[in-house]
Each structure stands twice: as C-alpha cells, then as structure tokens.
Amino acid sequence: MFEVNKHAHTVKYQHKIKLWLQSHYVSVETNVKEGNTSDALFAYLLTRENSMVVMGAYGRDWLSRLFHKSSADVIIEGLNMPVFIAHC
C-alpha cells in the first residue's frame, strides 16, 4: 500500500486495510510519503511490476480540471498497469 499526502499522515483505516490485504496477498508493504501526489505516485509506480492501482475519485469543478491534470490520467497514459477508480 502506497499513499502520498501533504502532511505524511496515514490513512484512517490503514491497519484494517493492511490486514485485509495480507489475507489475500503474500507480501504487503506500507509506504506513506509527503509531497506532490501525482509526481510521487508516478515515480513509485515506475519501479513496480505486477501491480494494480486503486484510487479514489472526488469531484472537481471544470476550472480545476482545465488547469490541473488528474493523477489518474497521468498514470493511465504513462504506465502499463491496471487502474481501478472508486468513486466515493
């Protein structure tokens, strides 16, 4: 599990998510990074093989979409791996 956010705090239910992942996968690692989400996530995923990306989607207004490309678009266009986007 890899997370990037502005303040390097962990996901609210990180422990439960990790337990669930460990029940389905042999190896589960947890990484939390501080910084720019798109850049850090893309750089991390460049080093990964046999991975799947799961992202949450939150609504943005048209002005935001006009000036800022979404993190999902960068990953979908730049990497060859499956991406699942959950609309929350």
PyMOL Python script that loads the backbone (N, CA, C, O; Angstrom):
from pymol import cmd

cmd.read_pdbstr("""\
ATOM      1  N   MET A   1       0.850  -1.153   0.000  1.00  0.00           N
ATOM      2  CA  MET A   1       0.000   0.000   0.000  1.00  0.00           C
ATOM      3  C   MET A   1       0.901   1.222   0.000  1.00  0.00           C
ATOM      4  O   MET A   1       1.835   1.313   0.796  1.00  0.00           O
ATOM      5  N   PHE A   2       0.623   2.150  -0.884  1.00  0.00           N
ATOM      6  CA  PHE A   2       1.426   3.367  -1.012  1.00  0.00           C
ATOM      7  C   PHE A   2       0.483   4.552  -0.962  1.00  0.00           C
ATOM      8  O   PHE A   2      -0.523   4.589  -1.670  1.00  0.00           O
ATOM      9  N   GLU A   3       0.809   5.510  -0.131  1.00  0.00           N
ATOM     10  CA  GLU A   3      -0.024   6.701  -0.005  1.00  0.00           C
ATOM     11  C   GLU A   3       0.854   7.937  -0.030  1.00  0.00           C
ATOM     12  O   GLU A   3       1.939   7.957   0.550  1.00  0.00           O
ATOM     13  N   VAL A   4       0.374   8.966  -0.708  1.00  0.00           N
ATOM     14  CA  VAL A   4       1.055  10.259  -0.741  1.00  0.00           C
ATOM     15  C   VAL A   4       0.063  11.317  -0.303  1.00  0.00           C
ATOM     16  O   VAL A   4      -1.064  11.369  -0.797  1.00  0.00           O
ATOM     17  N   ASN A   5       0.488  12.164   0.631  1.00  0.00           N
ATOM     18  CA  ASN A   5      -0.356  13.277   1.024  1.00  0.00           C
ATOM     19  C   ASN A   5       0.510  14.445   1.479  1.00  0.00           C
ATOM     20  O   ASN A   5       1.727  14.308   1.606  1.00  0.00           O
ATOM     21  N   LYS A   6      -0.097  15.561   1.718  1.00  0.00           N
ATOM     22  CA  LYS A   6       0.648  16.781   2.031  1.00  0.00           C
ATOM     23  C   LYS A   6       1.318  16.756   3.394  1.00  0.00           C
ATOM     24  O   LYS A   6       2.299  17.470   3.603  1.00  0.00           O
ATOM     25  N   HIS A   7       0.820  15.956   4.326  1.00  0.00           N
ATOM     26  CA  HIS A   7       1.333  16.007   5.686  1.00  0.00           C
ATOM     27  C   HIS A   7       1.888  14.680   6.200  1.00  0.00           C
ATOM     28  O   HIS A   7       2.168  14.559   7.392  1.00  0.00           O
ATOM     29  N   ALA A   8       2.051  13.701   5.346  1.00  0.00           N
ATOM     30  CA  ALA A   8       2.626  12.383   5.682  1.00  0.00           C
ATOM     31  C   ALA A   8       1.906  11.691   6.835  1.00  0.00           C
ATOM     32  O   ALA A   8       2.536  10.958   7.598  1.00  0.00           O
ATOM     33  N   HIS A   9       0.597  11.907   6.978  1.00  0.00           N
ATOM     34  CA  HIS A   9      -0.154  11.142   7.967  1.00  0.00           C
ATOM     35  C   HIS A   9      -0.747   9.922   7.286  1.00  0.00           C
ATOM     36  O   HIS A   9      -0.863   9.891   6.061  1.00  0.00           O
ATOM     37  N   THR A  10      -1.116   8.934   8.053  1.00  0.00           N
ATOM     38  CA  THR A  10      -1.568   7.677   7.473  1.00  0.00           C
ATOM     39  C   THR A  10      -3.075   7.669   7.242  1.00  0.00           C
ATOM     40  O   THR A  10      -3.809   8.506   7.767  1.00  0.00           O
ATOM     41  N   VAL A  11      -3.508   6.715   6.453  1.00  0.00           N
ATOM     42  CA  VAL A  11      -4.920   6.523   6.155  1.00  0.00           C
ATOM     43  C   VAL A  11      -5.659   6.184   7.455  1.00  0.00           C
ATOM     44  O   VAL A  11      -5.108   5.521   8.333  1.00  0.00           O
ATOM     45  N   LYS A  12      -6.888   6.637   7.568  1.00  0.00           N
ATOM     46  CA  LYS A  12      -7.673   6.432   8.784  1.00  0.00           C
ATOM     47  C   LYS A  12      -7.777   4.953   9.167  1.00  0.00           C
ATOM     48  O   LYS A  12      -7.626   4.613  10.341  1.00  0.00           O
ATOM     49  N   TYR A  13      -8.025   4.096   8.224  1.00  0.00           N
ATOM     50  CA  TYR A  13      -8.191   2.675   8.491  1.00  0.00           C
ATOM     51  C   TYR A  13      -7.036   1.853   7.935  1.00  0.00           C
ATOM     52  O   TYR A  13      -7.241   0.727   7.482  1.00  0.00           O
ATOM     53  N   GLN A  14      -5.833   2.398   7.963  1.00  0.00           N
ATOM     54  CA  GLN A  14      -4.677   1.742   7.360  1.00  0.00           C
ATOM     55  C   GLN A  14      -4.453   0.337   7.936  1.00  0.00           C
ATOM     56  O   GLN A  14      -4.166  -0.597   7.187  1.00  0.00           O
ATOM     57  N   HIS A  15      -4.580   0.182   9.242  1.00  0.00           N
ATOM     58  CA  HIS A  15      -4.353  -1.124   9.868  1.00  0.00           C
ATOM     59  C   HIS A  15      -5.342  -2.162   9.340  1.00  0.00           C
ATOM     60  O   HIS A  15      -4.948  -3.287   9.033  1.00  0.00           O
ATOM     61  N   LYS A  16      -6.610  -1.799   9.232  1.00  0.00           N
ATOM     62  CA  LYS A  16      -7.619  -2.731   8.731  1.00  0.00           C
ATOM     63  C   LYS A  16      -7.395  -3.060   7.255  1.00  0.00           C
ATOM     64  O   LYS A  16      -7.576  -4.202   6.832  1.00  0.00           O
ATOM     65  N   ILE A  17      -7.004  -2.060   6.483  1.00  0.00           N
ATOM     66  CA  ILE A  17      -6.727  -2.294   5.062  1.00  0.00           C
ATOM     67  C   ILE A  17      -5.551  -3.256   4.915  1.00  0.00           C
ATOM     68  O   ILE A  17      -5.591  -4.174   4.095  1.00  0.00           O
ATOM     69  N   LYS A  18      -4.505  -3.041   5.713  1.00  0.00           N
ATOM     70  CA  LYS A  18      -3.330  -3.911   5.641  1.00  0.00           C
ATOM     71  C   LYS A  18      -3.692  -5.347   6.030  1.00  0.00           C
ATOM     72  O   LYS A  18      -3.242  -6.287   5.376  1.00  0.00           O
ATOM     73  N   LEU A  19      -4.492  -5.533   7.077  1.00  0.00           N
ATOM     74  CA  LEU A  19      -4.917  -6.887   7.463  1.00  0.00           C
ATOM     75  C   LEU A  19      -5.694  -7.567   6.340  1.00  0.00           C
ATOM     76  O   LEU A  19      -5.498  -8.753   6.072  1.00  0.00           O
ATOM     77  N   TRP A  20      -6.574  -6.814   5.686  1.00  0.00           N
ATOM     78  CA  TRP A  20      -7.341  -7.383   4.581  1.00  0.00           C
ATOM     79  C   TRP A  20      -6.411  -7.783   3.431  1.00  0.00           C
ATOM     80  O   TRP A  20      -6.546  -8.868   2.865  1.00  0.00           O
ATOM     81  N   LEU A  21      -5.478  -6.906   3.097  1.00  0.00           N
ATOM     82  CA  LEU A  21      -4.537  -7.207   2.014  1.00  0.00           C
ATOM     83  C   LEU A  21      -3.694  -8.440   2.338  1.00  0.00           C
ATOM     84  O   LEU A  21      -3.449  -9.270   1.463  1.00  0.00           O
ATOM     85  N   GLN A  22      -3.248  -8.564   3.592  1.00  0.00           N
ATOM     86  CA  GLN A  22      -2.430  -9.708   3.996  1.00  0.00           C
ATOM     87  C   GLN A  22      -3.204 -11.023   3.927  1.00  0.00           C
ATOM     88  O   GLN A  22      -2.602 -12.087   3.781  1.00  0.00           O
ATOM     89  N   SER A  23      -4.524 -10.961   4.029  1.00  0.00           N
ATOM     90  CA  SER A  23      -5.306 -12.184   3.912  1.00  0.00           C
ATOM     91  C   SER A  23      -5.444 -12.639   2.460  1.00  0.00           C
ATOM     92  O   SER A  23      -5.846 -13.774   2.202  1.00  0.00           O
ATOM     93  N   HIS A  24      -5.113 -11.757   1.510  1.00  0.00           N
ATOM     94  CA  HIS A  24      -5.240 -12.082   0.089  1.00  0.00           C
ATOM     95  C   HIS A  24      -3.920 -12.135  -0.666  1.00  0.00           C
ATOM     96  O   HIS A  24      -3.854 -12.718  -1.748  1.00  0.00           O
ATOM     97  N   TYR A  25      -2.872 -11.540  -0.117  1.00  0.00           N
ATOM     98  CA  TYR A  25      -1.592 -11.458  -0.814  1.00  0.00           C
ATOM     99  C   TYR A  25      -0.461 -11.898   0.103  1.00  0.00           C
ATOM    100  O   TYR A  25      -0.524 -11.699   1.316  1.00  0.00           O
ATOM    101  N   VAL A  26       0.569 -12.495  -0.475  1.00  0.00           N
ATOM    102  CA  VAL A  26       1.701 -12.997   0.288  1.00  0.00           C
ATOM    103  C   VAL A  26       2.520 -11.853   0.879  1.00  0.00           C
ATOM    104  O   VAL A  26       2.904 -11.905   2.048  1.00  0.00           O
ATOM    105  N   SER A  27       2.785 -10.842   0.096  1.00  0.00           N
ATOM    106  CA  SER A  27       3.644  -9.748   0.528  1.00  0.00           C
ATOM    107  C   SER A  27       2.881  -8.429   0.476  1.00  0.00           C
ATOM    108  O   SER A  27       2.359  -8.046  -0.571  1.00  0.00           O
ATOM    109  N   VAL A  28       2.821  -7.741   1.606  1.00  0.00           N
ATOM    110  CA  VAL A  28       2.150  -6.442   1.672  1.00  0.00           C
ATOM    111  C   VAL A  28       3.105  -5.459   2.335  1.00  0.00           C
ATOM    112  O   VAL A  28       3.570  -5.688   3.452  1.00  0.00           O
ATOM    113  N   GLU A  29       3.390  -4.374   1.645  1.00  0.00           N
ATOM    114  CA  GLU A  29       4.243  -3.339   2.219  1.00  0.00           C
ATOM    115  C   GLU A  29       3.455  -2.044   2.318  1.00  0.00           C
ATOM    116  O   GLU A  29       2.552  -1.790   1.521  1.00  0.00           O
ATOM    117  N   THR A  30       3.804  -1.230   3.301  1.00  0.00           N
ATOM    118  CA  THR A  30       3.121   0.035   3.521  1.00  0.00           C
ATOM    119  C   THR A  30       4.121   1.168   3.410  1.00  0.00           C
ATOM    120  O   THR A  30       5.157   1.158   4.076  1.00  0.00           O
ATOM    121  N   ASN A  31       3.813   2.147   2.570  1.00  0.00           N
ATOM    122  CA  ASN A  31       4.660   3.322   2.398  1.00  0.00           C
ATOM    123  C   ASN A  31       3.788   4.569   2.426  1.00  0.00           C
ATOM    124  O   ASN A  31       2.776   4.640   1.728  1.00  0.00           O
ATOM    125  N   VAL A  32       4.174   5.542   3.225  1.00  0.00           N
ATOM    126  CA  VAL A  32       3.482   6.826   3.273  1.00  0.00           C
ATOM    127  C   VAL A  32       4.517   7.900   2.978  1.00  0.00           C
ATOM    128  O   VAL A  32       5.534   7.991   3.664  1.00  0.00           O
ATOM    129  N   LYS A  33       4.262   8.711   1.963  1.00  0.00           N
ATOM    130  CA  LYS A  33       5.187   9.767   1.554  1.00  0.00           C
ATOM    131  C   LYS A  33       4.509  11.122   1.653  1.00  0.00           C
ATOM    132  O   LYS A  33       3.293  11.236   1.505  1.00  0.00           O
ATOM    133  N   GLU A  34       5.303  12.131   1.902  1.00  0.00           N
ATOM    134  CA  GLU A  34       4.807  13.501   1.924  1.00  0.00           C
ATOM    135  C   GLU A  34       5.240  14.180   0.635  1.00  0.00           C
ATOM    136  O   GLU A  34       6.377  14.004   0.196  1.00  0.00           O
ATOM    137  N   GLY A  35       4.354  14.950   0.027  1.00  0.00           N
ATOM    138  CA  GLY A  35       4.732  15.683  -1.168  1.00  0.00           C
ATOM    139  C   GLY A  35       3.625  15.772  -2.188  1.00  0.00           C
ATOM    140  O   GLY A  35       2.447  15.588  -1.881  1.00  0.00           O
ATOM    141  N   ASN A  36       4.036  16.064  -3.425  1.00  0.00           N
ATOM    142  CA  ASN A  36       3.105  16.191  -4.538  1.00  0.00           C
ATOM    143  C   ASN A  36       2.587  14.810  -4.916  1.00  0.00           C
ATOM    144  O   ASN A  36       3.370  13.916  -5.239  1.00  0.00           O
ATOM    145  N   THR A  37       1.297  14.638  -4.877  1.00  0.00           N
ATOM    146  CA  THR A  37       0.686  13.332  -5.084  1.00  0.00           C
ATOM    147  C   THR A  37       1.017  12.734  -6.444  1.00  0.00           C
ATOM    148  O   THR A  37       1.494  11.602  -6.519  1.00  0.00           O
ATOM    149  N   SER A  38       0.774  13.466  -7.505  1.00  0.00           N
ATOM    150  CA  SER A  38       0.974  12.928  -8.855  1.00  0.00           C
ATOM    151  C   SER A  38       2.415  12.528  -9.103  1.00  0.00           C
ATOM    152  O   SER A  38       2.677  11.431  -9.597  1.00  0.00           O
ATOM    153  N   ASP A  39       3.351  13.401  -8.767  1.00  0.00           N
ATOM    154  CA  ASP A  39       4.769  13.128  -9.025  1.00  0.00           C
ATOM    155  C   ASP A  39       5.275  11.937  -8.224  1.00  0.00           C
ATOM    156  O   ASP A  39       5.927  11.048  -8.771  1.00  0.00           O
ATOM    157  N   ALA A  40       4.974  11.918  -6.932  1.00  0.00           N
ATOM    158  CA  ALA A  40       5.465  10.836  -6.070  1.00  0.00           C
ATOM    159  C   ALA A  40       4.836   9.501  -6.441  1.00  0.00           C
ATOM    160  O   ALA A  40       5.521   8.479  -6.464  1.00  0.00           O
ATOM    161  N   LEU A  41       3.551   9.498  -6.729  1.00  0.00           N
ATOM    162  CA  LEU A  41       2.877   8.261  -7.098  1.00  0.00           C
ATOM    163  C   LEU A  41       3.403   7.713  -8.417  1.00  0.00           C
ATOM    164  O   LEU A  41       3.651   6.513  -8.531  1.00  0.00           O
ATOM    165  N   PHE A  42       3.574   8.565  -9.403  1.00  0.00           N
ATOM    166  CA  PHE A  42       4.086   8.131 -10.703  1.00  0.00           C
ATOM    167  C   PHE A  42       5.505   7.574 -10.559  1.00  0.00           C
ATOM    168  O   PHE A  42       5.816   6.522 -11.117  1.00  0.00           O
ATOM    169  N   ALA A  43       6.361   8.269  -9.817  1.00  0.00           N
ATOM    170  CA  ALA A  43       7.751   7.812  -9.618  1.00  0.00           C
ATOM    171  C   ALA A  43       7.781   6.456  -8.916  1.00  0.00           C
ATOM    172  O   ALA A  43       8.571   5.586  -9.279  1.00  0.00           O
ATOM    173  N   TYR A  44       6.929   6.277  -7.919  1.00  0.00           N
ATOM    174  CA  TYR A  44       6.879   4.999  -7.208  1.00  0.00           C
ATOM    175  C   TYR A  44       6.405   3.880  -8.131  1.00  0.00           C
ATOM    176  O   TYR A  44       6.987   2.795  -8.136  1.00  0.00           O
ATOM    177  N   LEU A  45       5.368   4.130  -8.901  1.00  0.00           N
ATOM    178  CA  LEU A  45       4.808   3.098  -9.765  1.00  0.00           C
ATOM    179  C   LEU A  45       5.736   2.719 -10.913  1.00  0.00           C
ATOM    180  O   LEU A  45       5.650   1.608 -11.436  1.00  0.00           O
ATOM    181  N   LEU A  46       6.612   3.622 -11.305  1.00  0.00           N
ATOM    182  CA  LEU A  46       7.597   3.297 -12.350  1.00  0.00           C
ATOM    183  C   LEU A  46       8.497   2.140 -11.928  1.00  0.00           C
ATOM    184  O   LEU A  46       8.993   1.400 -12.777  1.00  0.00           O
ATOM    185  N   THR A  47       8.707   1.982 -10.634  1.00  0.00           N
ATOM    186  CA  THR A  47       9.603   0.939 -10.131  1.00  0.00           C
ATOM    187  C   THR A  47       8.888  -0.366  -9.842  1.00  0.00           C
ATOM    188  O   THR A  47       9.533  -1.345  -9.465  1.00  0.00           O
ATOM    189  N   ARG A  48       7.582  -0.408 -10.007  1.00  0.00           N
ATOM    190  CA  ARG A  48       6.788  -1.580  -9.644  1.00  0.00           C
ATOM    191  C   ARG A  48       6.455  -2.438 -10.864  1.00  0.00           C
ATOM    192  O   ARG A  48       6.284  -1.931 -11.972  1.00  0.00           O
ATOM    193  N   GLU A  49       6.368  -3.745 -10.634  1.00  0.00           N
ATOM    194  CA  GLU A  49       5.906  -4.685 -11.648  1.00  0.00           C
ATOM    195  C   GLU A  49       4.774  -5.510 -11.058  1.00  0.00           C
ATOM    196  O   GLU A  49       4.701  -5.686  -9.842  1.00  0.00           O
ATOM    197  N   ASN A  50       3.907  -6.006 -11.895  1.00  0.00           N
ATOM    198  CA  ASN A  50       2.788  -6.849 -11.456  1.00  0.00           C
ATOM    199  C   ASN A  50       1.983  -6.172 -10.353  1.00  0.00           C
ATOM    200  O   ASN A  50       1.700  -6.778  -9.320  1.00  0.00           O
ATOM    201  N   SER A  51       1.625  -4.938 -10.575  1.00  0.00           N
ATOM    202  CA  SER A  51       0.860  -4.177  -9.592  1.00  0.00           C
ATOM    203  C   SER A  51      -0.453  -3.712 -10.191  1.00  0.00           C
ATOM    204  O   SER A  51      -0.631  -3.674 -11.409  1.00  0.00           O
ATOM    205  N   MET A  52      -1.369  -3.361  -9.297  1.00  0.00           N
ATOM    206  CA  MET A  52      -2.645  -2.783  -9.690  1.00  0.00           C
ATOM    207  C   MET A  52      -2.825  -1.519  -8.867  1.00  0.00           C
ATOM    208  O   MET A  52      -2.510  -1.495  -7.678  1.00  0.00           O
ATOM    209  N   VAL A  53      -3.331  -0.471  -9.500  1.00  0.00           N
ATOM    210  CA  VAL A  53      -3.535   0.808  -8.827  1.00  0.00           C
ATOM    211  C   VAL A  53      -5.013   0.951  -8.482  1.00  0.00           C
ATOM    212  O   VAL A  53      -5.879   0.770  -9.338  1.00  0.00           O
ATOM    213  N   VAL A  54      -5.296   1.280  -7.217  1.00  0.00           N
ATOM    214  CA  VAL A  54      -6.652   1.563  -6.767  1.00  0.00           C
ATOM    215  C   VAL A  54      -6.650   2.989  -6.242  1.00  0.00           C
ATOM    216  O   VAL A  54      -5.893   3.329  -5.333  1.00  0.00           O
ATOM    217  N   MET A  55      -7.508   3.818  -6.826  1.00  0.00           N
ATOM    218  CA  MET A  55      -7.560   5.227  -6.449  1.00  0.00           C
ATOM    219  C   MET A  55      -8.991   5.627  -6.138  1.00  0.00           C
ATOM    220  O   MET A  55      -9.940   5.050  -6.669  1.00  0.00           O
ATOM    221  N   GLY A  56      -9.136   6.618  -5.275  1.00  0.00           N
ATOM    222  CA  GLY A  56     -10.443   7.200  -5.001  1.00  0.00           C
ATOM    223  C   GLY A  56     -10.636   8.415  -5.887  1.00  0.00           C
ATOM    224  O   GLY A  56      -9.679   9.130  -6.182  1.00  0.00           O
ATOM    225  N   ALA A  57     -11.851   8.649  -6.308  1.00  0.00           N
ATOM    226  CA  ALA A  57     -12.144   9.802  -7.165  1.00  0.00           C
ATOM    227  C   ALA A  57     -13.069  10.762  -6.417  1.00  0.00           C
ATOM    228  O   ALA A  57     -14.078  10.353  -5.843  1.00  0.00           O
ATOM    229  N   TYR A  58     -12.716  12.003  -6.436  1.00  0.00           N
ATOM    230  CA  TYR A  58     -13.533  13.040  -5.823  1.00  0.00           C
ATOM    231  C   TYR A  58     -13.833  14.084  -6.879  1.00  0.00           C
ATOM    232  O   TYR A  58     -12.991  14.368  -7.730  1.00  0.00           O
ATOM    233  N   GLY A  59     -15.006  14.648  -6.833  1.00  0.00           N
ATOM    234  CA  GLY A  59     -15.428  15.620  -7.839  1.00  0.00           C
ATOM    235  C   GLY A  59     -14.582  16.883  -7.832  1.00  0.00           C
ATOM    236  O   GLY A  59     -14.244  17.416  -6.775  1.00  0.00           O
ATOM    237  N   ARG A  60     -14.251  17.346  -9.009  1.00  0.00           N
ATOM    238  CA  ARG A  60     -13.546  18.609  -9.178  1.00  0.00           C
ATOM    239  C   ARG A  60     -14.360  19.451 -10.143  1.00  0.00           C
ATOM    240  O   ARG A  60     -15.034  18.925 -11.029  1.00  0.00           O
ATOM    241  N   ASP A  61     -14.294  20.752  -9.966  1.00  0.00           N
ATOM    242  CA  ASP A  61     -15.052  21.608 -10.876  1.00  0.00           C
ATOM    243  C   ASP A  61     -14.307  21.760 -12.200  1.00  0.00           C
ATOM    244  O   ASP A  61     -13.139  21.383 -12.305  1.00  0.00           O
ATOM    245  N   TRP A  62     -14.974  22.306 -13.198  1.00  0.00           N
ATOM    246  CA  TRP A  62     -14.414  22.404 -14.558  1.00  0.00           C
ATOM    247  C   TRP A  62     -13.173  23.279 -14.590  1.00  0.00           C
ATOM    248  O   TRP A  62     -12.272  23.024 -15.389  1.00  0.00           O
ATOM    249  N   LEU A  63     -13.096  24.297 -13.754  1.00  0.00           N
ATOM    250  CA  LEU A  63     -11.924  25.183 -13.747  1.00  0.00           C
ATOM    251  C   LEU A  63     -10.690  24.438 -13.249  1.00  0.00           C
ATOM    252  O   LEU A  63      -9.601  24.599 -13.798  1.00  0.00           O
ATOM    253  N   SER A  64     -10.859  23.630 -12.222  1.00  0.00           N
ATOM    254  CA  SER A  64      -9.751  22.824 -11.708  1.00  0.00           C
ATOM    255  C   SER A  64      -9.265  21.835 -12.762  1.00  0.00           C
ATOM    256  O   SER A  64      -8.060  21.679 -12.961  1.00  0.00           O
ATOM    257  N   ARG A  65     -10.206  21.163 -13.442  1.00  0.00           N
ATOM    258  CA  ARG A  65      -9.831  20.198 -14.485  1.00  0.00           C
ATOM    259  C   ARG A  65      -9.158  20.873 -15.669  1.00  0.00           C
ATOM    260  O   ARG A  65      -8.340  20.256 -16.352  1.00  0.00           O
ATOM    261  N   LEU A  66      -9.493  22.131 -15.918  1.00  0.00           N
ATOM    262  CA  LEU A  66      -8.898  22.873 -17.024  1.00  0.00           C
ATOM    263  C   LEU A  66      -7.411  23.127 -16.786  1.00  0.00           C
ATOM    264  O   LEU A  66      -6.615  23.047 -17.722  1.00  0.00           O
ATOM    265  N   PHE A  67      -7.028  23.432 -15.545  1.00  0.00           N
ATOM    266  CA  PHE A  67      -5.646  23.807 -15.240  1.00  0.00           C
ATOM    267  C   PHE A  67      -4.796  22.672 -14.669  1.00  0.00           C
ATOM    268  O   PHE A  67      -3.569  22.730 -14.745  1.00  0.00           O
ATOM    269  N   HIS A  68      -5.417  21.652 -14.105  1.00  0.00           N
ATOM    270  CA  HIS A  68      -4.660  20.575 -13.466  1.00  0.00           C
ATOM    271  C   HIS A  68      -5.114  19.220 -13.981  1.00  0.00           C
ATOM    272  O   HIS A  68      -6.288  18.866 -13.873  1.00  0.00           O
ATOM    273  N   LYS A  69      -4.183  18.470 -14.537  1.00  0.00           N
ATOM    274  CA  LYS A  69      -4.478  17.122 -14.991  1.00  0.00           C
ATOM    275  C   LYS A  69      -4.625  16.221 -13.772  1.00  0.00           C
ATOM    276  O   LYS A  69      -3.924  16.412 -12.778  1.00  0.00           O
ATOM    277  N   SER A  70      -5.513  15.253 -13.831  1.00  0.00           N
ATOM    278  CA  SER A  70      -5.714  14.373 -12.687  1.00  0.00           C
ATOM    279  C   SER A  70      -4.566  13.377 -12.552  1.00  0.00           C
ATOM    280  O   SER A  70      -3.902  13.046 -13.535  1.00  0.00           O
ATOM    281  N   SER A  71      -4.340  12.905 -11.333  1.00  0.00           N
ATOM    282  CA  SER A  71      -3.307  11.897 -11.079  1.00  0.00           C
ATOM    283  C   SER A  71      -3.607  10.619 -11.856  1.00  0.00           C
ATOM    284  O   SER A  71      -2.696   9.964 -12.362  1.00  0.00           O
ATOM    285  N   ALA A  72      -4.879  10.273 -11.944  1.00  0.00           N
ATOM    286  CA  ALA A  72      -5.263   9.057 -12.667  1.00  0.00           C
ATOM    287  C   ALA A  72      -4.914   9.154 -14.146  1.00  0.00           C
ATOM    288  O   ALA A  72      -4.436   8.178 -14.725  1.00  0.00           O
ATOM    289  N   ASP A  73      -5.140  10.303 -14.769  1.00  0.00           N
ATOM    290  CA  ASP A  73      -4.821  10.469 -16.188  1.00  0.00           C
ATOM    291  C   ASP A  73      -3.336  10.268 -16.443  1.00  0.00           C
ATOM    292  O   ASP A  73      -2.956   9.625 -17.421  1.00  0.00           O
ATOM    293  N   VAL A  74      -2.501  10.810 -15.578  1.00  0.00           N
ATOM    294  CA  VAL A  74      -1.047  10.677 -15.729  1.00  0.00           C
ATOM    295  C   VAL A  74      -0.648   9.207 -15.660  1.00  0.00           C
ATOM    296  O   VAL A  74       0.175   8.753 -16.454  1.00  0.00           O
ATOM    297  N   ILE A  75      -1.216   8.464 -14.729  1.00  0.00           N
ATOM    298  CA  ILE A  75      -0.881   7.048 -14.561  1.00  0.00           C
ATOM    299  C   ILE A  75      -1.412   6.224 -15.732  1.00  0.00           C
ATOM    300  O   ILE A  75      -0.692   5.381 -16.270  1.00  0.00           O
ATOM    301  N   ILE A  76      -2.647   6.454 -16.128  1.00  0.00           N
ATOM    302  CA  ILE A  76      -3.248   5.695 -17.229  1.00  0.00           C
ATOM    303  C   ILE A  76      -2.491   5.909 -18.528  1.00  0.00           C
ATOM    304  O   ILE A  76      -2.269   4.960 -19.279  1.00  0.00           O
ATOM    305  N   GLU A  77      -2.092   7.146 -18.803  1.00  0.00           N
ATOM    306  CA  GLU A  77      -1.392   7.461 -20.047  1.00  0.00           C
ATOM    307  C   GLU A  77       0.078   7.052 -20.016  1.00  0.00           C
ATOM    308  O   GLU A  77       0.645   6.736 -21.062  1.00  0.00           O
ATOM    309  N   GLY A  78       0.709   7.051 -18.834  1.00  0.00           N
ATOM    310  CA  GLY A  78       2.147   6.839 -18.769  1.00  0.00           C
ATOM    311  C   GLY A  78       2.611   5.465 -18.352  1.00  0.00           C
ATOM    312  O   GLY A  78       3.785   5.140 -18.531  1.00  0.00           O
ATOM    313  N   LEU A  79       1.726   4.641 -17.799  1.00  0.00           N
ATOM    314  CA  LEU A  79       2.137   3.335 -17.299  1.00  0.00           C
ATOM    315  C   LEU A  79       1.260   2.236 -17.872  1.00  0.00           C
ATOM    316  O   LEU A  79       0.115   2.472 -18.257  1.00  0.00           O
ATOM    317  N   ASN A  80       1.808   1.045 -17.922  1.00  0.00           N
ATOM    318  CA  ASN A  80       1.079  -0.106 -18.438  1.00  0.00           C
ATOM    319  C   ASN A  80       0.672  -1.007 -17.275  1.00  0.00           C
ATOM    320  O   ASN A  80       1.260  -2.068 -17.069  1.00  0.00           O
ATOM    321  N   MET A  81      -0.341  -0.576 -16.513  1.00  0.00           N
ATOM    322  CA  MET A  81      -0.862  -1.387 -15.418  1.00  0.00           C
ATOM    323  C   MET A  81      -2.328  -1.064 -15.209  1.00  0.00           C
ATOM    324  O   MET A  81      -2.788   0.028 -15.544  1.00  0.00           O
ATOM    325  N   PRO A  82      -3.066  -2.028 -14.649  1.00  0.00           N
ATOM    326  CA  PRO A  82      -4.498  -1.783 -14.445  1.00  0.00           C
ATOM    327  C   PRO A  82      -4.742  -0.731 -13.384  1.00  0.00           C
ATOM    328  O   PRO A  82      -4.021  -0.659 -12.389  1.00  0.00           O
ATOM    329  N   VAL A  83      -5.769   0.091 -13.601  1.00  0.00           N
ATOM    330  CA  VAL A  83      -6.145   1.150 -12.666  1.00  0.00           C
ATOM    331  C   VAL A  83      -7.640   1.015 -12.361  1.00  0.00           C
ATOM    332  O   VAL A  83      -8.470   1.002 -13.270  1.00  0.00           O
ATOM    333  N   PHE A  84      -7.966   0.915 -11.080  1.00  0.00           N
ATOM    334  CA  PHE A  84      -9.359   0.870 -10.634  1.00  0.00           C
ATOM    335  C   PHE A  84      -9.629   2.169  -9.895  1.00  0.00           C
ATOM    336  O   PHE A  84      -8.920   2.510  -8.948  1.00  0.00           O
ATOM    337  N   ILE A  85     -10.660   2.898 -10.328  1.00  0.00           N
ATOM    338  CA  ILE A  85     -11.003   4.167  -9.689  1.00  0.00           C
ATOM    339  C   ILE A  85     -12.358   4.008  -9.010  1.00  0.00           C
ATOM    340  O   ILE A  85     -13.375   3.771  -9.661  1.00  0.00           O
ATOM    341  N   ALA A  86     -12.347   4.143  -7.683  1.00  0.00           N
ATOM    342  CA  ALA A  86     -13.572   4.027  -6.886  1.00  0.00           C
ATOM    343  C   ALA A  86     -14.132   5.417  -6.659  1.00  0.00           C
ATOM    344  O   ALA A  86     -13.455   6.275  -6.093  1.00  0.00           O
ATOM    345  N   HIS A  87     -15.346   5.645  -7.089  1.00  0.00           N
ATOM    346  CA  HIS A  87     -15.984   6.940  -6.883  1.00  0.00           C
ATOM    347  C   HIS A  87     -16.603   6.963  -5.498  1.00  0.00           C
ATOM    348  O   HIS A  87     -17.541   6.220  -5.210  1.00  0.00           O
ATOM    349  N   CYS A  88     -16.070   7.820  -4.651  1.00  0.00           N
ATOM    350  CA  CYS A  88     -16.511   7.878  -3.237  1.00  0.00           C
ATOM    351  C   CYS A  88     -17.586   8.907  -3.054  1.00  0.00           C
ATOM    352  O   CYS A  88     -18.076   9.096  -1.941  1.00  0.00           O
TER     353      CYS A  88
END
""", "prot")
cmd.dss("prot")
cmd.show_as("cartoon", "prot")
cmd.util.cbc("prot")
cmd.orient("prot")
